[in-house]
Amino acid sequence: MATRPLTRRPARGHACICVLALAGVCLSIATADGNYTVKRNDTLTDVAHQHGLTVRELAESNGLANSDKLRVGQKLIIPESGTIKEEPTSRSLLPKGLNKVRVDPGKWKYIVIHHSASRNASVKGMDYYHRVERHMENGLAYHFVIGNGHSMKDGEIAIGHRWTAQLDGGHLASEALNKKSIGICLVGNFDQDHPTKNQMDSLHALVEFLLARCHLGTDALKTHQQINPIYTRCPGNNFPGKRFLKELESERGSGPSTSMVQSAAGSQALRP
């Protein structure tokens, strides 16, 4: 009796299981990141800092340019922090605990950039000088200090007591302006030297964070020379104000601001 050769039928059941398993893996990868629905008045900067990201990280995760505007109802992917490659201006440059400081809503109107006028200045030394020599009860006049590699690590950001306690600054010759102005001091003399790259990267990250946290636009950014009632050279002729402002505006997608441009022009006109 003739026998038919046995033929194996395709294992359809197994194929379906494999397809479903693969789909499940893809779905788990797709949902590893979170989602956010854009609300009225949201900007990339606001949403980024809400979720502990930089504007660049959020924009790249969604195929957007830093300057793109958001639409109400637009869905954004919020990447997990572990999947992000760190960039020079990323949140890794910001000191731990900065996000935990409770900021008084509406108190801060300006962010003012200074230099220490000394290459070897330290937080401890400036605090002593302001407390003992200048008789400032709260010591260090600035809210933040950024090191240049001498007394502090290059690019290291120190948080002053005036920021953690949300106290008025002591860095301007005006009590009214000190009440609403955040002071950032970069260690160095920028009439003689230039800020280091690490200092500028840290300044960029810190200013971007503060603008978002305090709901300010780039017009709030000033140099000491521009805003101080009494003429000063600070933060020095070599501080790259125009370039720094342009980079910030590109990150935030805001229109051009003339604040630091005017300051630079004033610097040239008033220099002795």
Secondary structure, DSSP 8 states (H G I E B T S, - for coil): -----------HHHHHHHHHHHHHHHHHHHTTSEEEE--TT--HHHHHHHTT--HHHHHHHTT--TT----TT-EEEE--GGG----TTSGGGS-TTGGGS---TTT--EEEEEE-SBTT--HHHHHHIIIIIS--TT--S-SEEE--SSSS-TT-EEE-HHHHTT----SSS-HHHHTTEEEEEESB-TTTS---HHHHHHHHHHHHHHHHHTT--GGGEEEHHHH-SS---TT-TT--HHHHHHHHHHHHT-----HHHHHHHHHHHH--
